């Protein structure tokens, strides 16, 4: 079980001004955060697994991959997992003009808000790529921060940004809704199990990212 999140949230977002970019949360607690992107794989066993394990995740959903079944993600949301913005079509944002970036972010924001009845507070740029126009687009479309990551989960191994290959308190980990086609026969639940083993082996608990973020005052 993760420790209780601090009452004084370490990441504070403001209602206006340039949106911040972060890939880890400043905390001394031995916690990490799991983010799961896109939404292509819709494995019912993953929903069962999350119900059993009660591990919090943050979902950065992209409309192109979720539009075939918006309903799949609703039970995951009902467990307290937040749905956040990941564009309509997954372009590398730093390669497209501001107008297109705004279409991507505002379009996904509108659909996710309609489908899941709550407006995303956070934005994850595809491939982690962004530029100053991305910050402008995100700020104008509703989310109040850009979230990147420190580690990414492959099929059974973790890719680290630091040479010592160790997790650090407050790290954000990237995973994807992927299935056997993309994972060389491995299921989403097996990949997620591998990820949890690696986190536990290093003595970390998984906490909910949004519990460490102070949304802007209304």
URQUIBEL-V702711 format. One record per pair of residues at least 4 apart in sequence whose C-alpha atoms are under 7 Angstrom apart, sorted by sequence separation. I is the first residue (numbers start at 1). J is the second residue. If there is no record, write none. Layout:
# URQUIBEL-V702711
[[I & J] [I & J]]
This chain:
# URQUIBEL-V702711
[[44 & 48] [45 & 49] [46 & 50] [47 & 51] [48 & 52] [49 & 53] [50 & 54] [62 & 66] [63 & 67] [66 & 70] [73 & 77] [74 & 78] [75 & 79] [77 & 81] [96 & 100] [97 & 101] [98 & 102] [99 & 103] [100 & 104] [101 & 105] [102 & 106] [103 & 107] [104 & 108] [105 & 109] [106 & 110] [107 & 111] [108 & 112] [109 & 113] [110 & 114] [111 & 115] [112 & 116] [113 & 117] [125 & 129] [130 & 134] [131 & 135] [132 & 136] [133 & 137] [134 & 138] [135 & 139] [136 & 140] [137 & 141] [138 & 142] [139 & 143] [153 & 157] [154 & 158] [167 & 171] [178 & 182] [179 & 183] [180 & 184] [181 & 185] [186 & 190] [187 & 191] [188 & 192] [189 & 193] [190 & 194] [191 & 195] [192 & 196] [193 & 197] [194 & 198] [195 & 199] [196 & 200] [197 & 201] [198 & 202] [199 & 203] [200 & 204] [209 & 213] [50 & 55] [76 & 81] [77 & 82] [96 & 101] [113 & 118] [125 & 130] [138 & 143] [139 & 144] [153 & 158] [160 & 165] [178 & 183] [180 & 185] [186 & 191] [199 & 204] [200 & 205] [77 & 83] [113 & 119] [152 & 158] [153 & 159] [180 & 186] [112 & 119] [113 & 120] [151 & 158] [152 & 159] [179 & 186] [180 & 187] [93 & 101] [151 & 159] [152 & 160] [179 & 187] [151 & 160] [179 & 188] [109 & 119] [150 & 160] [151 & 161] [178 & 188] [109 & 120] [150 & 161] [177 & 188] [11 & 25] [10 & 25] [89 & 104] [10 & 26] [88 & 104] [10 & 27] [87 & 104] [88 & 105] [87 & 105] [88 & 107] [88 & 108] [123 & 143] [128 & 148] [36 & 57] [87 & 108] [121 & 142] [122 & 143] [150 & 171] [151 & 172] [152 & 173] [153 & 174] [35 & 57] [36 & 58] [37 & 59] [38 & 60] [39 & 61] [61 & 83] [121 & 143] [122 & 144] [123 & 145] [124 & 146] [150 & 172] [151 & 173] [152 & 174] [153 & 175] [34 & 57] [35 & 58] [36 & 59] [37 & 60] [38 & 61] [39 & 62] [58 & 81] [59 & 82] [60 & 83] [61 & 84] [62 & 85] [85 & 108] [120 & 143] [121 & 144] [122 & 145] [123 & 146] [124 & 147] [149 & 172] [150 & 173] [151 & 174] [152 & 175] [34 & 58] [35 & 59] [36 & 60] [37 & 61] [38 & 62] [57 & 81] [58 & 82] [59 & 83] [60 & 84] [61 & 85] [62 & 86] [63 & 87] [64 & 88] [85 & 109] [122 & 146] [123 & 147] [124 & 148] [149 & 173] [40 & 65] [56 & 81] [58 & 83] [59 & 84] [60 & 85] [61 & 86] [62 & 87] [63 & 88] [64 & 89] [122 & 147] [149 & 174] [39 & 65] [40 & 66] [60 & 86] [62 & 88] [63 & 89] [38 & 65] [39 & 66] [62 & 89] [62 & 90] [155 & 183] [2 & 31] [47 & 76] [42 & 72] [93 & 125] [105 & 137] [101 & 134] [105 & 138] [92 & 126] [85 & 120] [91 & 126] [92 & 127] [94 & 129] [98 & 133] [102 & 137] [106 & 141] [156 & 191] [84 & 120] [90 & 126] [93 & 129] [94 & 130] [101 & 137] [105 & 141] [155 & 191] [83 & 120] [84 & 121] [85 & 122] [86 & 123] [92 & 129] [93 & 130] [94 & 131] [84 & 122] [85 & 123] [86 & 124] [156 & 194] [84 & 123] [85 & 124] [86 & 125] [98 & 137] [102 & 141] [86 & 126] [93 & 134] [153 & 195] [63 & 108] [62 & 108] [60 & 124] [19 & 135] [18 & 135] [19 & 139] [18 & 139] [21 & 145] [22 & 146] [23 & 147] [19 & 144] [20 & 145] [21 & 146] [22 & 147] [23 & 148] [24 & 149] [19 & 145] [20 & 146] [21 & 147] [22 & 148] [23 & 149] [24 & 150] [19 & 146] [23 & 150] [13 & 144] [41 & 177] [32 & 169] [33 & 170] [40 & 177] [41 & 178] [31 & 169] [32 & 170] [33 & 171] [34 & 172] [35 & 173] [36 & 174] [37 & 175] [38 & 176] [39 & 177] [40 & 178] [41 & 179] [30 & 169] [31 & 170] [32 & 171] [33 & 172] [34 & 173] [35 & 174] [36 & 175] [37 & 176] [38 & 177] [29 & 169] [32 & 172] [33 & 173] [34 & 174] [35 & 175] [36 & 176] [37 & 177] [28 & 169] [36 & 177] [27 & 169] [46 & 188] [27 & 170] [46 & 189] [26 & 170] [45 & 189] [25 & 170] [24 & 170] [25 & 171] [24 & 171] [23 & 171] [24 & 172] [23 & 172] [56 & 206] [55 & 206] [56 & 207] [57 & 208] [58 & 209] [56 & 208] [32 & 204] [31 & 204] [32 & 205] [33 & 206] [30 & 204] [31 & 205] [32 & 206] [33 & 207] [30 & 205] [31 & 206] [32 & 207] [33 & 208] [31 & 207] [33 & 209] [11 & 212] [12 & 213] [13 & 214] [15 & 216] [10 & 212] [11 & 213] [12 & 214] [13 & 215] [14 & 216] [15 & 217] [2 & 205] [9 & 212] [10 & 213] [11 & 214] [12 & 215] [13 & 216] [1 & 205] [2 & 206] [9 & 213] [2 & 207] [9 & 214] [5 & 211] [5 & 212]]
